Amino acid sequence: MEQSQEIPEGLVRARASIDNIDAALIHILAERFRCTKEVGKLKAELGLPASDPGREERQVARLRTLAEESGLDPVFAEKFLKFIVTEVIRHHEEIQKES
């Protein structure tokens, strides 16, 4: 049988904070995708392409700077943004097909 060990209070608090931050991230991502869905609809109405490489490049540069200022690895921040942008572009392409 496995022995039960008491988890130190500091670890409990840290994990609770992480859980709260994870929940906030999910809510923020949901809001971001609501906004990008609106952008996708507008792009479809205006006949604009699903992706905007110039804007994406500016966003990467801006978020890398923010990451550096915040003590976050800018390479990670860029990978995270590119993952999100890839999904946004996929959504925009779907919206264009539906239009």
Backbone bond lengths (Angstrom), bond angles and torsions (degrees), N, CA, C in turn:
res aa  C-N    CA-C-N  psi(-1)  N-CA   C-N-CA  omega(-1)  CA-C   N-CA-C  phi
1 M - - - 1.454 - - 1.514 110.05 -
2 E 1.322 114.62 146.23 1.456 121.45 -179.85 1.523 110.59 -78.75
3 Q 1.334 115.10 135.04 1.459 119.01 178.21 1.520 109.61 -79.74
4 S 1.301 115.68 137.08 1.456 121.45 177.71 1.528 109.08 -84.65
5 Q 1.318 115.69 127.10 1.455 120.54 177.52 1.514 108.88 -115.87
6 E 1.305 114.57 140.92 1.457 119.34 177.47 1.527 108.42 -76.33
7 I 1.307 115.63 134.54 1.463 120.66 179.74 1.522 108.16 -84.99
8 P 1.330 116.86 130.70 1.470 119.89 -179.59 1.530 111.43 -58.63
9 E 1.330 116.34 143.28 1.466 122.36 -177.14 1.529 112.00 -57.12
10 G 1.320 117.32 -38.92 1.465 120.27 178.61 1.517 112.43 -60.42
11 L 1.325 116.22 -39.62 1.461 121.04 178.17 1.525 110.66 -68.44
12 V 1.317 116.39 -40.59 1.473 120.75 177.40 1.528 109.88 -60.00
13 R 1.325 116.81 -46.84 1.478 121.01 -179.89 1.526 111.38 -63.44
14 A 1.333 116.06 -44.40 1.466 119.35 -179.75 1.528 110.90 -62.40
15 R 1.320 116.44 -43.02 1.470 119.41 178.90 1.522 112.01 -66.14
16 A 1.316 117.62 -36.56 1.468 120.78 177.39 1.526 109.87 -64.19
17 S 1.320 116.79 -40.24 1.467 120.32 177.09 1.519 110.65 -63.12
18 I 1.324 116.30 -43.70 1.471 120.55 178.25 1.522 110.40 -60.78
19 D 1.326 117.28 -43.47 1.466 121.01 178.90 1.529 111.01 -60.29
20 N 1.330 116.92 -41.86 1.469 121.01 178.31 1.522 111.51 -65.45
21 I 1.316 116.14 -42.05 1.465 120.13 178.90 1.525 110.35 -64.92
22 D 1.334 117.18 -42.45 1.469 120.41 177.62 1.523 111.01 -59.26
23 A 1.323 117.18 -42.42 1.468 120.53 178.47 1.530 110.21 -63.25
24 A 1.334 116.83 -42.62 1.461 120.53 178.91 1.529 110.59 -62.96
25 L 1.327 117.14 -41.05 1.472 120.39 178.27 1.525 111.22 -60.04
26 I 1.313 116.93 -42.80 1.468 120.26 179.35 1.527 110.55 -62.23
27 H 1.330 116.37 -44.32 1.473 119.70 179.33 1.531 111.02 -65.16
28 I 1.309 117.22 -39.85 1.464 120.90 178.66 1.530 110.47 -65.70
29 L 1.334 116.87 -43.32 1.467 119.71 177.99 1.528 111.07 -62.91
30 A 1.321 116.90 -40.10 1.468 119.88 178.07 1.526 110.54 -61.08
31 E 1.320 116.80 -43.03 1.469 120.66 178.35 1.522 110.70 -65.42
32 R 1.332 116.89 -40.89 1.458 120.54 179.30 1.526 109.59 -60.55
33 F 1.331 117.34 -43.67 1.457 120.07 -179.02 1.533 112.08 -70.45
34 R 1.328 117.93 -28.71 1.473 119.26 172.61 1.529 109.56 -63.11
35 C 1.315 116.49 -42.38 1.469 121.00 179.40 1.523 111.39 -66.82
36 T 1.331 116.50 -44.13 1.465 118.52 -178.55 1.527 111.48 -69.51
37 K 1.320 117.35 -26.08 1.463 120.03 175.28 1.533 109.15 -64.66
38 E 1.326 116.59 -41.85 1.465 120.87 176.72 1.521 110.72 -62.05
39 V 1.336 116.00 -42.18 1.471 120.05 176.96 1.524 109.75 -60.47
40 G 1.329 116.62 -43.01 1.467 120.52 178.89 1.517 112.40 -60.01
41 K 1.326 116.74 -40.57 1.468 120.59 178.09 1.529 110.68 -64.75
42 L 1.328 115.93 -43.83 1.463 119.90 178.86 1.524 111.34 -63.86
43 K 1.318 117.29 -42.08 1.459 120.61 178.06 1.525 110.46 -61.15
44 A 1.325 116.69 -43.08 1.468 120.46 179.52 1.521 110.58 -62.59
45 E 1.328 117.05 -43.70 1.473 121.36 179.08 1.522 111.89 -62.60
46 L 1.326 116.29 -36.63 1.467 121.46 -176.95 1.529 112.89 -90.94
47 G 1.324 117.16 -2.45 1.457 120.78 179.59 1.521 113.00 71.06
48 L 1.319 116.72 27.54 1.466 121.11 179.40 1.523 110.27 -88.83
49 P 1.335 117.34 153.73 1.471 119.61 179.29 1.524 112.08 -66.91
50 A 1.324 115.39 156.56 1.466 121.41 -178.16 1.521 111.78 -64.92
51 S 1.321 116.90 -33.13 1.466 119.20 -179.25 1.528 110.09 -111.49
52 D 1.313 114.36 155.85 1.468 122.18 178.33 1.529 106.22 -133.60
53 P 1.340 116.78 85.26 1.466 120.59 -174.82 1.532 114.15 -54.93
54 G 1.316 117.82 -35.69 1.465 120.50 178.88 1.520 111.88 -63.54
55 R 1.316 115.97 -47.16 1.471 119.80 177.90 1.524 110.42 -64.10
56 E 1.321 116.27 -42.53 1.465 119.66 179.97 1.523 110.69 -59.56
57 E 1.310 117.34 -41.72 1.464 121.86 178.70 1.532 111.10 -63.28
58 R 1.337 115.97 -42.84 1.474 119.78 178.52 1.528 111.01 -64.95
59 Q 1.322 116.65 -39.71 1.466 120.53 178.89 1.522 111.61 -64.74
60 V 1.317 116.70 -41.27 1.469 120.16 178.52 1.522 109.33 -60.46
61 A 1.325 116.78 -47.09 1.472 120.31 -179.44 1.527 110.27 -61.93
62 R 1.324 117.20 -44.69 1.463 121.57 -179.39 1.532 111.40 -62.68
63 L 1.320 116.65 -45.47 1.467 119.97 -177.74 1.522 112.49 -73.22
64 R 1.328 117.41 -29.64 1.473 119.10 174.17 1.529 109.53 -64.04
65 T 1.334 116.26 -41.75 1.469 120.10 178.09 1.517 110.39 -63.88
66 L 1.327 117.26 -46.43 1.467 120.76 177.59 1.523 111.32 -59.06
67 A 1.325 116.39 -41.08 1.463 120.28 179.37 1.526 110.15 -62.16
68 E 1.316 116.71 -47.07 1.463 120.30 179.73 1.518 110.88 -59.47
69 E 1.338 116.34 -44.23 1.467 120.80 179.76 1.530 111.85 -64.43
70 S 1.324 116.21 -26.59 1.471 121.28 -176.97 1.522 113.38 -94.79
71 G 1.317 117.00 -2.52 1.457 119.97 -178.28 1.522 113.46 79.48
72 L 1.330 116.68 21.97 1.461 122.01 178.04 1.527 108.15 -103.93
73 D 1.294 116.81 142.36 1.464 121.30 178.85 1.539 109.21 -59.72
74 P 1.343 118.00 116.71 1.463 120.00 -178.23 1.527 113.56 -64.09
75 V 1.323 117.03 -27.97 1.467 120.05 176.88 1.529 109.34 -65.82
76 F 1.327 116.57 -43.83 1.466 120.24 176.43 1.524 110.32 -61.35
77 A 1.337 117.23 -45.16 1.469 121.30 -179.14 1.521 110.51 -59.25
78 E 1.325 116.54 -41.77 1.464 120.29 179.44 1.526 110.92 -65.74
79 K 1.320 117.47 -44.05 1.470 120.62 178.35 1.525 110.84 -61.10
80 F 1.325 116.35 -41.93 1.463 121.51 179.67 1.529 110.14 -62.54
81 L 1.340 116.58 -46.89 1.460 120.14 179.39 1.525 110.97 -62.89
82 K 1.313 117.30 -43.01 1.466 119.75 -178.88 1.532 110.91 -63.75
83 F 1.325 116.90 -36.27 1.462 120.53 176.03 1.529 110.02 -60.97
84 I 1.328 116.37 -45.89 1.461 121.23 -179.64 1.525 110.37 -65.41
85 V 1.329 117.08 -45.95 1.469 121.14 -177.90 1.529 110.60 -62.27
86 T 1.310 117.51 -38.49 1.464 120.65 177.65 1.527 110.41 -59.99
87 E 1.313 116.41 -41.93 1.468 120.62 178.47 1.527 110.86 -68.25
88 V 1.320 117.31 -40.40 1.470 121.46 178.19 1.528 110.16 -61.08
89 I 1.321 117.25 -45.69 1.463 120.95 -180.00 1.528 109.97 -61.28
90 R 1.324 116.85 -41.09 1.468 120.59 177.22 1.530 110.18 -59.39
91 H 1.325 116.66 -43.63 1.474 120.45 177.74 1.525 110.47 -62.85
92 H 1.333 117.14 -43.42 1.468 120.54 -179.54 1.522 110.85 -62.31
93 E 1.327 116.83 -39.59 1.464 120.07 177.89 1.518 111.03 -64.26
94 E 1.322 117.66 -38.80 1.465 121.34 177.15 1.531 110.45 -64.48
95 I 1.325 116.65 -42.66 1.463 120.82 178.96 1.522 109.99 -61.90
96 Q 1.336 117.25 -41.34 1.468 120.56 179.18 1.513 111.38 -64.14
97 K 1.331 117.49 -38.14 1.472 121.04 179.11 1.520 110.57 -65.84
98 E 1.345 117.10 -34.61 1.456 122.00 -178.88 1.525 112.06 -75.76
99 S 1.309 116.96 -20.91 1.480 121.15 -176.96 1.504 111.91 -78.95
